[in-house]
Amino acid sequence: MGFTIGGIRDLRPGSRRRGRAAESVTTVAEYTGLWGWDVVPGARATRGGGEVSCSCGAANCPSPGAHPLPCAPEVPAGSTLDEATAAWAELPGAAVLLPVGRSFDVLEVAEAAGRHALARLERMGLPLGPVALTPHGRALFFVAPGAAAGLPQLLYRMGWDDARLDLRGLGPGEHITAPPSDFAGLGPMRWLRPPALDADRPPQARLLLGTLAYVCHRSAEG
């Protein structure tokens, strides 16, 4: 099925950095070539002595290790492995970021609520897209573009507009760090539900939102 994330595991001396660079290139090629997503090179964060520094070089970076690198060209959907390799050759240590609002929007909830909601949605047989997990306990549900802008109205129509929900939409102009890249120096991103061959056709938010809102509400009550 094309490319495989993490296919290089040579850990001999001096090879770890090359392996990570090759893994990033393979990941980029998979995301662009298989799933039809644009990819943007992102900054990386390092933590030491209680301090966080960002590879962008800004002393007071507001989003260390979680934003696109300035002036770095994106790798468009449909790029091949050779094209991904050429693009990443100049930025071998870059994180892999996905622009939100193009192929998908994101509904973000707490990880525990996300796991519970995903199990319910799967039992109901509803169409689902990828679901990513952040290292600080958030679940990111990929849904069709336009969800973030329409979220307030959808919640109103479903009767959840007055509820205090730990749920938010991410839309155009935002980026998410893609697995298995490190997020903000906190650890790697992971897939709770990996992309499938229909990843370029994420579900409409309205199909998931009722369950997500209900589970978030129950979690807040508990």
FINU-513732 format. One record per residue: residue number from 1; residue in three letters; z, x, y of N, C-alpha, C, O in turn. Coordinates in steps of 0.2 Angstrom, whole numbers. Atoms other than C-alpha are relative to their C-alpha. Last residue first. Layout:
N
{site NUM "Ala" {Z X Y} {Z X Y} {Z X Y} {Z X Y}}
...
***
This chain:
222
{site 222 "Gly" {-4 -4 5} {180 -92 67} {4 5 2} {8 9 -1}}
{site 221 "Glu" {-6 4 2} {174 -103 81} {5 3 -5} {11 2 -4}}
{site 220 "Ala" {-5 0 -6} {163 -89 87} {6 -4 -1} {11 -2 2}}
{site 219 "Ser" {-3 -6 0} {155 -87 70} {5 1 6} {11 4 5}}
{site 218 "Arg" {-5 0 5} {152 -105 68} {4 6 0} {10 7 0}}
{site 217 "His" {-6 4 -3} {143 -105 85} {5 0 -5} {11 0 -3}}
{site 216 "Cys" {-3 -3 -5} {132 -90 79} {6 -4 3} {12 -1 4}}
{site 215 "Val" {-5 -6 3} {129 -98 63} {3 3 5} {9 5 4}}
{site 214 "Tyr" {-6 3 4} {123 -114 71} {4 5 -2} {11 5 -2}}
{site 213 "Ala" {-4 3 -5} {112 -105 84} {6 -3 -4} {12 -2 -1}}
{site 212 "Leu" {-4 -5 -4} {104 -95 71} {5 -2 5} {11 1 5}}
{site 211 "Thr" {-4 -3 5} {100 -110 60} {4 6 3} {10 7 3}}
{site 210 "Gly" {-5 5 1} {93 -120 75} {5 3 -5} {11 3 -4}}
{site 209 "Leu" {-5 0 -5} {83 -105 81} {6 -5 -2} {12 -3 0}}
{site 208 "Leu" {-6 -3 2} {74 -101 65} {6 -1 5} {11 0 3}}
{site 207 "Leu" {-1 1 8} {59 -113 65} {7 4 -2} {10 2 -7}}
{site 206 "Arg" {-3 7 2} {60 -115 84} {1 -1 -7} {6 -4 -9}}
{site 205 "Ala" {-7 0 -1} {56 -96 86} {4 -6 -2} {9 -6 -4}}
{site 204 "Gln" {-2 2 -6} {39 -97 79} {7 -1 0} {11 -2 -5}}
{site 203 "Pro" {-1 7 0} {36 -86 64} {2 -2 7} {4 2 11}}
{site 202 "Pro" {-7 1 0} {29 -68 65} {1 -8 1} {-3 -11 4}}
{site 201 "Arg" {0 7 -2} {10 -66 62} {8 -3 -1} {9 -7 -6}}
{site 200 "Asp" {4 1 -6} {7 -47 62} {0 -8 2} {-3 -10 7}}
{site 199 "Ala" {-4 -2 -5} {21 -45 49} {-3 -1 7} {0 -2 12}}
{site 198 "Asp" {1 5 -5} {10 -55 37} {5 2 6} {6 -3 10}}
{site 197 "Leu" {7 0 -2} {8 -40 25} {-1 -5 6} {-6 -5 9}}
{site 196 "Ala" {5 2 6} {27 -38 24} {-7 0 3} {-8 1 9}}
{site 195 "Pro" {7 4 -1} {39 -30 36} {-4 -1 -6} {-3 3 -11}}
{site 194 "Pro" {5 -5 -2} {57 -25 30} {-7 -4 1} {-7 -10 -1}}
{site 193 "Arg" {6 3 3} {71 -38 30} {-6 4 2} {-8 3 8}}
{site 192 "Leu" {-4 5 4} {88 -30 34} {-6 -4 -4} {-5 -5 -10}}
{site 191 "Trp" {3 7 1} {78 -15 40} {5 -4 -4} {7 -2 -10}}
{site 190 "Arg" {1 2 7} {88 0 47} {-4 -7 0} {-4 -11 4}}
{site 189 "Met" {1 7 0} {90 9 64} {-2 -1 -8} {-4 3 -11}}
{site 188 "Pro" {7 3 1} {97 26 62} {0 -7 0} {5 -11 -2}}
{site 187 "Gly" {1 0 7} {114 32 70} {-7 -3 -1} {-10 -5 4}}
{site 186 "Leu" {-5 3 4} {123 31 86} {-1 0 -7} {3 -1 -11}}
{site 185 "Gly" {-4 -5 3} {113 44 96} {6 -3 -4} {11 0 -6}}
{site 184 "Ala" {-5 -2 -5} {105 30 106} {5 5 -2} {11 5 1}}
{site 183 "Phe" {-1 4 -6} {96 23 91} {6 2 5} {12 2 3}}
{site 182 "Asp" {-7 1 -2} {90 35 78} {0 -4 7} {-4 -3 11}}
{site 181 "Ser" {-2 -5 -6} {73 32 71} {7 -1 2} {10 -7 1}}
{site 180 "Pro" {-7 -2 1} {72 24 54} {2 4 6} {6 9 5}}
{site 179 "Pro" {-2 -3 6} {68 10 59} {-5 6 -2} {-11 4 -2}}
{site 178 "Ala" {2 2 6} {61 6 76} {3 4 -6} {4 10 -5}}
{site 177 "Thr" {0 -6 4} {70 7 92} {-2 -2 -7} {2 -6 -10}}
{site 176 "Ile" {-6 -1 5} {67 -9 102} {-2 7 -4} {-8 9 -4}}
{site 175 "His" {2 -4 6} {57 -10 118} {6 0 -4} {12 -1 -2}}
{site 174 "Glu" {-6 -3 4} {58 -22 133} {-3 3 -6} {-9 2 -8}}
{site 173 "Gly" {-3 -5 -4} {44 -26 146} {6 3 -3} {9 8 -1}}
{site 172 "Pro" {5 -5 -3} {39 -42 138} {4 4 5} {9 2 8}}
{site 171 "Gly" {7 1 -1} {53 -51 128} {-4 5 3} {-2 11 3}}
{site 170 "Leu" {3 -6 -3} {70 -50 121} {-7 -1 0} {-10 -3 -5}}
{site 169 "Gly" {7 -1 2} {80 -66 117} {-2 7 4} {-1 8 10}}
{site 168 "Arg" {4 -1 -6} {99 -68 117} {-7 2 -3} {-9 4 -8}}
{site 167 "Leu" {7 0 2} {112 -74 105} {-4 1 6} {-3 -3 11}}
{site 166 "Asp" {1 -7 0} {131 -73 105} {-8 1 -2} {-9 4 -8}}
{site 165 "Leu" {3 -3 6} {132 -91 108} {-1 7 2} {-4 9 7}}
{site 164 "Arg" {-1 -7 -1} {144 -101 120} {-3 4 -6} {1 4 -11}}
{site 163 "Ala" {-4 -4 5} {137 -118 118} {0 7 2} {-5 10 5}}
{site 162 "Asp" {-7 -1 -3} {131 -128 133} {4 4 -4} {10 5 -3}}
{site 161 "Asp" {0 -3 -6} {112 -126 129} {7 1 3} {8 6 7}}
{site 160 "Trp" {-4 -6 0} {114 -129 111} {1 3 6} {4 9 7}}
{site 159 "Gly" {-6 2 -1} {107 -147 110} {5 6 0} {11 5 0}}
{site 158 "Met" {-4 1 7} {91 -143 101} {8 -1 2} {11 -2 -3}}
{site 157 "Arg" {2 5 4} {81 -147 117} {3 -1 -7} {4 -6 -10}}
{site 156 "Tyr" {-1 6 -3} {92 -136 128} {-2 -6 -5} {1 -11 -6}}
{site 155 "Leu" {-7 2 1} {91 -122 116} {2 -6 3} {6 -10 0}}
{site 154 "Leu" {0 2 7} {72 -123 116} {8 -1 -2} {9 -6 -5}}
{site 153 "Gln" {2 7 1} {72 -124 135} {1 -2 -7} {2 -7 -9}}
{site 152 "Pro" {-4 5 -3} {83 -108 137} {-2 -7 -1} {2 -12 -3}}
{site 151 "Leu" {-6 1 3} {73 -99 124} {5 -5 3} {7 -9 0}}
{site 150 "Gly" {-2 7 1} {56 -101 131} {7 -2 -3} {8 -8 -5}}
{site 149 "Ala" {1 4 -6} {54 -85 140} {2 -7 -2} {5 -11 3}}
{site 148 "Ala" {-6 -2 -5} {62 -75 125} {-1 -5 7} {4 -7 9}}
{site 147 "Ala" {-6 2 2} {51 -84 112} {5 1 6} {9 -3 7}}
{site 146 "Gly" {-1 6 -5} {34 -81 121} {7 -3 -2} {10 -7 2}}
{site 145 "Pro" {0 -2 -7} {28 -69 107} {1 -7 4} {-1 -12 2}}
{site 144 "Ala" {7 0 -3} {31 -75 89} {1 1 8} {7 -1 10}}
{site 143 "Val" {2 6 -1} {48 -70 81} {-7 0 4} {-8 5 7}}
{site 142 "Phe" {7 0 -3} {55 -54 75} {-2 -7 0} {-3 -10 -6}}
{site 141 "Phe" {5 4 4} {74 -56 71} {-7 0 4} {-7 -2 10}}
{site 140 "Leu" {6 2 -4} {85 -42 77} {-5 -3 -4} {-9 -1 -8}}
{site 139 "Ala" {6 2 4} {102 -40 70} {-5 -3 4} {-4 -7 9}}
{site 138 "Arg" {4 5 -3} {116 -31 80} {-6 -1 -5} {-9 4 -8}}
{site 137 "Gly" {-1 7 2} {130 -21 73} {-3 -6 3} {-1 -11 4}}
{site 136 "His" {-6 3 -3} {131 -4 82} {1 -8 -1} {4 -11 3}}
{site 135 "Pro" {-6 -3 3} {119 5 70} {6 -2 4} {12 -1 1}}
{site 134 "Thr" {-2 -5 -4} {105 -8 74} {6 4 -3} {10 0 -7}}
{site 133 "Leu" {-7 -1 -2} {98 -19 61} {1 6 4} {-2 11 3}}
{site 132 "Ala" {-2 -7 -1} {80 -25 60} {8 0 1} {10 -5 4}}
{site 131 "Val" {-6 0 -3} {73 -42 53} {3 7 0} {4 10 -5}}
{site 130 "Pro" {-5 -6 1} {55 -43 49} {7 -2 4} {7 -5 9}}
{site 129 "Gly" {3 -6 -1} {47 -61 49} {5 6 -1} {10 5 -4}}
{site 128 "Leu" {-4 -5 -3} {52 -77 41} {-4 7 1} {-9 8 -2}}
{site 127 "Pro" {3 -6 -2} {44 -93 36} {4 5 4} {7 3 8}}
{site 126 "Leu" {4 0 -6} {56 -106 30} {-3 7 1} {-1 12 -2}}
{site 125 "Gly" {7 -1 1} {61 -108 12} {-4 1 6} {-10 0 6}}
{site 124 "Met" {3 6 -3} {78 -116 15} {-8 1 -1} {-12 -4 0}}
{site 123 "Arg" {-1 5 5} {86 -103 4} {-4 -6 2} {-6 -10 -2}}
{site 122 "Glu" {4 -2 6} {78 -89 14} {1 -6 -5} {-4 -8 -8}}
{site 121 "Leu" {7 1 -1} {84 -97 30} {-4 1 -6} {-9 -2 -7}}
{site 120 "Arg" {1 7 -1} {102 -98 24} {-7 -2 1} {-10 -6 -2}}
{site 119 "Ala" {-1 3 7} {102 -80 18} {-1 -8 0} {-4 -10 -4}}
{site 118 "Leu" {6 -2 4} {95 -75 35} {0 -3 -7} {-5 -5 -10}}
{site 117 "Ala" {6 4 -1} {108 -84 44} {-6 1 -4} {-10 -3 -6}}
{site 116 "His" {-1 7 3} {122 -76 35} {-6 -5 2} {-8 -9 -3}}
{site 115 "Arg" {0 0 7} {115 -59 38} {1 -7 -3} {-3 -9 -8}}
{site 114 "Gly" {7 -1 2} {111 -62 56} {0 0 -7} {-5 -3 -10}}
{site 113 "Ala" {3 6 -1} {129 -69 59} {-7 0 -2} {-10 -4 -5}}
{site 112 "Ala" {-3 4 5} {137 -53 52} {-4 -7 0} {-5 -10 -5}}
{site 111 "Glu" {3 -2 7} {124 -42 62} {3 -5 -5} {-1 -8 -10}}
{site 110 "Ala" {-5 -5 3} {128 -50 79} {-3 0 -8} {-5 -4 -11}}
{site 109 "Val" {-6 3 1} {112 -59 86} {5 5 -3} {2 11 -5}}
{site 108 "Glu" {-5 -5 2} {96 -54 94} {7 -4 -1} {9 -7 3}}
{site 107 "Leu" {-6 4 -1} {80 -65 94} {6 5 -3} {6 6 -9}}
{site 106 "Val" {-6 -1 4} {65 -54 97} {6 -4 1} {7 -6 7}}
{site 105 "Asp" {-6 0 -4} {47 -56 103} {6 1 -5} {5 1 -11}}
{site 104 "Phe" {-6 3 2} {32 -51 93} {5 0 6} {5 4 10}}
{site 103 "Ser" {1 3 7} {14 -44 94} {6 -5 -2} {6 -9 -6}}
{site 102 "Arg" {7 -1 1} {15 -41 113} {-1 -4 -7} {-4 -9 -7}}
{site 101 "Gly" {4 4 -4} {32 -46 120} {-8 0 -1} {-11 -4 2}}
{site 100 "Val" {-1 7 2} {42 -32 113} {-4 -4 5} {-6 -2 11}}
{site 99 "Pro" {0 5 -6} {35 -14 114} {1 -7 -2} {-2 -10 -7}}
{site 98 "Leu" {5 5 0} {40 -4 98} {1 -5 6} {6 -7 8}}
{site 97 "Leu" {-2 6 -3} {49 13 99} {-6 -5 0} {-12 -4 -1}}
{site 96 "Val" {5 5 1} {48 27 87} {2 -6 3} {7 -9 1}}
{site 95 "Ala" {-1 6 4} {59 41 93} {-5 -4 0} {-10 -4 4}}
{site 94 "Ala" {0 7 -3} {51 57 99} {3 -5 -5} {1 -5 -11}}
{site 93 "Gly" {-7 3 0} {55 74 91} {1 -7 3} {7 -9 3}}
{site 92 "Pro" {-2 0 7} {37 79 87} {7 -3 -1} {9 -5 -6}}
{site 91 "Leu" {-7 2 -1} {31 75 105} {3 -1 -7} {5 -7 -9}}
{site 90 "Glu" {-2 -2 -6} {14 84 107} {8 -2 1} {11 1 5}}
{site 89 "Ala" {0 -7 0} {9 82 89} {3 3 6} {7 8 6}}
{site 88 "Trp" {-7 -2 1} {14 64 89} {1 8 0} {6 10 1}}
{site 87 "Ala" {-4 3 -5} {-3 58 96} {7 3 0} {10 5 5}}
{site 86 "Ala" {2 -3 -7} {-13 69 85} {4 -2 5} {6 2 10}}
{site 85 "Thr" {-2 -7 1} {-3 64 69} {-2 3 7} {2 7 9}}
{site 84 "Ala" {-7 0 -1} {-5 45 74} {2 8 0} {7 10 4}}
{site 83 "Glu" {-1 2 -7} {-24 47 76} {8 1 2} {10 3 7}}
{site 82 "Asp" {2 -6 -4} {-25 56 59} {1 -1 8} {3 4 11}}
{site 81 "Leu" {-5 -5 1} {-14 42 51} {-2 6 4} {2 10 7}}
{site 80 "Thr" {0 -3 6} {-25 29 59} {5 5 -1} {8 7 4}}
{site 79 "Ser" {1 -8 1} {-23 19 74} {1 2 -7} {5 -1 -11}}
{site 78 "Gly" {7 -2 4} {-25 0 72} {-1 7 0} {-6 9 -3}}
{site 77 "Ala" {1 3 6} {-11 -5 85} {-7 2 -3} {-12 2 1}}
{site 76 "Pro" {2 7 1} {-11 7 99} {0 -2 -7} {-1 2 -11}}
{site 75 "Val" {4 0 6} {-1 24 100} {-2 -7 -1} {2 -11 -4}}
{site 74 "Glu" {-2 3 6} {7 25 117} {-5 0 -5} {-11 2 -4}}
{site 73 "Pro" {5 5 2} {4 39 129} {2 -4 -6} {5 -1 -11}}
{site 72 "Ala" {2 -1 6} {20 48 136} {-5 -6 -2} {-3 -12 -2}}
{site 71 "Cys" {7 -2 0} {21 47 155} {-3 1 -7} {-8 4 -8}}
{site 70 "Pro" {4 1 -6} {40 45 155} {-7 3 -2} {-8 9 -4}}
{site 69 "Leu" {1 -6 -4} {47 44 137} {-5 -1 6} {-10 -4 5}}
{site 68 "Pro" {6 -4 1} {51 26 132} {0 7 4} {3 7 9}}
{site 67 "His" {5 2 -5} {69 20 132} {-6 5 -1} {-6 10 -4}}
{site 66 "Ala" {2 7 1} {84 20 120} {-6 -2 5} {-6 -8 6}}
{site 65 "Gly" {2 1 7} {90 38 118} {-3 -7 -2} {-4 -8 -8}}
{site 64 "Pro" {1 -6 3} {101 37 134} {-3 -1 -8} {0 -5 -12}}
{site 63 "Ser" {1 2 7} {99 20 142} {-2 6 -4} {-7 7 -7}}
{site 62 "Pro" {-4 6 1} {106 22 160} {-1 -2 -7} {3 -6 -10}}
{site 61 "Cys" {5 4 3} {101 41 161} {4 -7 -2} {9 -7 -5}}
{site 60 "Asn" {-4 6 0} {114 49 173} {-5 -5 -3} {-6 -11 -1}}
{site 59 "Ala" {-7 -1 1} {108 67 171} {4 -6 -1} {9 -6 -5}}
{site 58 "Ala" {-4 3 -6} {90 63 168} {8 1 -1} {10 -1 -7}}
{site 57 "Gly" {-2 -4 -5} {82 75 156} {4 -2 5} {7 1 9}}
{site 56 "Cys" {4 1 -6} {72 63 146} {2 5 5} {-2 6 10}}
{site 55 "Ser" {6 -5 0} {80 70 130} {-4 -1 6} {-9 4 7}}
{site 54 "Cys" {6 3 2} {96 60 134} {-6 5 1} {-5 10 5}}
{site 53 "Ser" {5 -3 -4} {114 67 134} {-7 -3 -3} {-7 -4 -9}}
{site 52 "Val" {7 2 2} {129 58 128} {-5 2 5} {-5 1 11}}
{site 51 "Glu" {6 1 -5} {146 66 131} {-6 -2 -4} {-7 0 -10}}
{site 50 "Gly" {-1 6 -4} {162 64 120} {-5 -2 5} {-5 -7 8}}
{site 49 "Gly" {-6 0 -4} {162 82 115} {1 -6 4} {4 -6 10}}
{site 48 "Gly" {-4 -5 2} {144 80 108} {6 1 5} {5 0 11}}
{site 47 "Arg" {-7 1 -2} {132 66 107} {4 6 -2} {3 9 -7}}
{site 46 "Thr" {-5 -4 4} {113 68 107} {7 -1 3} {8 -2 8}}
{site 45 "Ala" {-7 -2 -3} {101 55 113} {3 4 -5} {3 4 -11}}
{site 44 "Arg" {-5 -1 5} {82 54 109} {6 2 4} {6 5 9}}
{site 43 "Ala" {-5 -6 -1} {68 48 121} {5 0 -6} {6 -5 -10}}
{site 42 "Gly" {-6 2 -4} {54 36 115} {5 7 0} {4 11 -4}}
{site 41 "Pro" {-5 -5 1} {36 38 110} {6 -1 4} {6 -2 10}}
{site 40 "Val" {-1 -4 -6} {28 21 111} {5 5 -2} {10 4 -5}}
{site 39 "Val" {-6 -4 0} {20 11 96} {1 5 6} {-4 7 8}}
{site 38 "Asp" {1 -5 -4} {8 -4 96} {7 4 -1} {12 2 -2}}
{site 37 "Trp" {-4 0 -6} {10 -15 81} {-2 6 4} {-3 11 1}}
{site 36 "Gly" {3 2 -6} {-3 -20 69} {4 0 6} {3 -4 10}}
{site 35 "Trp" {-3 6 -3} {8 -20 53} {-3 -2 7} {-2 -8 9}}
{site 34 "Leu" {-2 6 5} {-2 -9 42} {2 -6 3} {0 -12 2}}
{site 33 "Gly" {5 2 5} {-11 3 53} {1 -5 -4} {-4 -9 -6}}
{site 32 "Thr" {6 1 -4} {0 4 69} {-5 -3 -5} {-9 -7 -4}}
{site 31 "Tyr" {-1 6 -5} {17 2 60} {-6 -2 3} {-8 -7 4}}
{site 30 "Glu" {-2 6 4} {12 13 45} {0 -6 5} {-3 -11 4}}
{site 29 "Ala" {6 2 3} {4 26 56} {1 -6 -4} {-4 -10 -4}}
{site 28 "Val" {5 3 -6} {19 27 67} {-6 -2 -3} {-8 -8 -2}}
{site 27 "Thr" {-3 6 -2} {31 29 51} {-5 -3 5} {-7 -9 5}}
{site 26 "Thr" {1 5 5} {20 42 44} {2 -7 2} {-1 -12 1}}
{site 25 "Val" {7 1 0} {21 52 60} {-2 -5 -5} {-6 -10 -4}}
{site 24 "Ser" {2 4 -6} {39 50 61} {-7 -2 0} {-9 -7 2}}
{site 23 "Glu" {-3 6 1} {42 56 43} {-2 -5 6} {-4 -10 5}}
{site 22 "Ala" {5 3 5} {31 71 46} {2 -7 -1} {-2 -12 -1}}
{site 21 "Ala" {6 1 -4} {42 76 61} {-5 -4 -4} {-8 -8 -2}}
{site 20 "Arg" {-2 5 -4} {58 73 50} {-6 -2 5} {-8 -7 6}}
{site 19 "Gly" {-1 6 4} {51 84 36} {1 -6 5} {-2 -12 4}}
{site 18 "Arg" {7 2 2} {46 97 48} {0 -6 -4} {-5 -10 -2}}
{site 17 "Arg" {3 3 -6} {64 97 55} {-8 -2 -1} {-10 -7 1}}
{site 16 "Arg" {-3 6 -2} {71 98 37} {-3 -3 7} {-5 -9 7}}
{site 15 "Ser" {5 6 1} {59 111 31} {3 -6 3} {-1 -11 4}}
{site 14 "Gly" {6 0 -4} {67 127 38} {-4 -6 0} {-9 -7 4}}
{site 13 "Pro" {-2 -3 -7} {78 130 23} {-6 0 5} {-12 2 3}}
{site 12 "Arg" {0 -7 0} {72 118 9} {2 3 7} {0 0 11}}
{site 11 "Leu" {-5 -2 -4} {75 100 11} {2 7 -1} {7 10 1}}
{site 10 "Asp" {-2 -7 2} {59 93 5} {5 3 5} {4 2 11}}
{site 9 "Arg" {-7 -1 1} {60 74 6} {2 7 -1} {7 9 -4}}
{site 8 "Ile" {-1 -7 0} {43 68 13} {8 2 0} {11 0 4}}
{site 7 "Gly" {3 -3 6} {39 50 9} {1 8 -1} {-1 10 -6}}
{site 6 "Gly" {-4 -4 3} {51 43 21} {-3 3 -6} {1 5 -11}}
{site 5 "Ile" {-5 -3 -4} {41 28 26} {4 5 -4} {7 3 -9}}
{site 4 "Thr" {-7 2 2} {27 25 14} {4 4 5} {4 10 6}}
{site 3 "Phe" {-4 -5 -2} {8 24 20} {7 -2 -3} {9 -8 -3}}
{site 2 "Gly" {1 -4 -6} {-5 13 12} {5 6 1} {7 9 -4}}
{site 1 "Met" {0 4 -6} {0 0 0} {0 4 6} {4 3 11}}
***
